[in-house]
Amino acid sequence: MTRPGRIEMIFLSVLCMVLMAIPSQALAVADPEPPVDTRPVVAENDFMPTDRSLSECLSVLPKPGCGSEARGGWAQTAVFIALIGGLGIIGTRIVIGIRRRDAVTSHTAGD
């Protein structure tokens, strides 16, 4: 059995592209009506002020008054405590591992 040549590979590639394009063209023709409601969806964001321009509040150092009362709370405090606790556990395990390694190497070096 021989390997396919360059012409056969090009033909197969073009054939695959054509076959992939057919279903998308059929779907585009099947639904010619535009959607009924084309207005953009407006979402409320509790973290952005409604009385100030977004260009004033979106920066590395936002101006005073750009915050929101929705920030913070018990959930943010719980996440902060969990992160600090996790870092403490990781740090403790590193210190314990280093001390065990040093104890083993100093014990075997003394022999």
N, C-alpha and C positions, 0 to 999 in steps of 0.2 A: 504494500500500500504506500502510495507516495504522499508527500506533504502537499497541501494545497498551494498553488502558486499565487503570485501577487494579484493577478487578474481575478481569480476566484475569491480571494479575501476581500477585494474591493467590491465585487458583486454582492457578496454576502453582507457586507457592511451597509451598502446602499439598500439592499432588500430589507434588512432589519430596521433601518430608519424609516423606510416607507411604511412598513407594517406597523410601526409604533405611531406614526402620524395619522393613520386611517381612523382609529377609534376616537382620537381627539377631534378630528374634523367632523366625524359623524355626530358627536355630542354638541359641537358648536352649531351645527345646522339644525339639530333636533329642537333646540330651545332658543328661538329667535327673540322672544319677548324679554324686555329688560325687567329687572326686579321692580316690584311695586313701590317699595320705599327705598329711595336712594340717598336719603339724608344721612349724614354721619351720626354715629352714636355718641352721645355726650355722656361721659361718665363723671361722677362726682369723685373728687379726690380730697380726702380729709386733710392731707398734708400740704396742700397748696392753698394760699389765701385767695379769696374771690375778689377782694377789693384792691389788689395790687397787680402790677404787670409781672408776668412770668420772667421776663428778662431781668428784673430786679432781684428775683428770688432764686433763680437757677445759677449758682456760681459756687466756687470753692468756699467763699466767705460771704454767705447771704447777709443782706442788710437786716437790721432789727425790724421786727414785725412781720417777717416772712414765715415764721413758725406757725404751729398749730397746737391747739389744746389736745389734739388726738395723739400727739407724740408721747412716748414714755408709757408709764403705767406699770402694772404688776407683771405683765407678760414680758416686757423688755427687761425688767429687773431679773426675772426668772431666767431668761436666756443668758444674761450677763453672768449670773451666779453659776449657771451650768458650764459656761465656757471657762470661767476662772477655776472652777472645781476640776474640770477635765484637764486643764493645763497643770494644775497642782498634782493630779494623779500621774500624769505623764512625767513630770519633773521628778516626782518621788521614785517612780520605777527606774528612771535613768540613774539616779543617785544610788539606788540599791544595787543595780546591775554593775555599776562602776566599782562600788565597794567590794562586791563579791569577786569580780575579776581581779582586783588588786590584791585581795586576800589570797586567792588561789595562786597568783603569780609570785607573791612574796613568800608564800609557804613553800612552793617548789623551788624557788631560787635559793632559799636557805639550806636546802639539802645538799 
